[in-house]
Amino acid sequence: MFSIIWYIIVGFFVGLIARWIVPGAAHYGFIMTTVVGIVGSIVGGFIATLFNKPAPGSKFHTAGFLMSIVGAVILLFLMRLIEH
């Protein structure tokens, strides 16, 4: 249960950072920002584990967090391309 709440919290912050990086006025609310962050975290985290495996038992993977932001930024760019 706690891991789901953690995914939502991290996803929200990743979504906020991605929206700050990508220029333009996007009218996404709390839920859409969180969804963008969570999906970006899944994609970016998967890519990060392909290049750098986390240590066994570690709870935080720095490369995964950075790639989560990159994944969310890519997702925002794709969403803007589809909208226009």
RAFENZI-V237185 format. One line per field, one symbol per residue. psi: psi as a letter, one per 30 degrees, with the letter a starting at -180 (. if undefined). A space follows every 10 residues. Layout:
psi=???
This chain:
psi=eeeeeeeeee eeeeeeeefe eklljkikae eeeeeeeeee eeeeeeeefe ejklkkfkfk jeeeeefeee eeeeeeeeee eee.
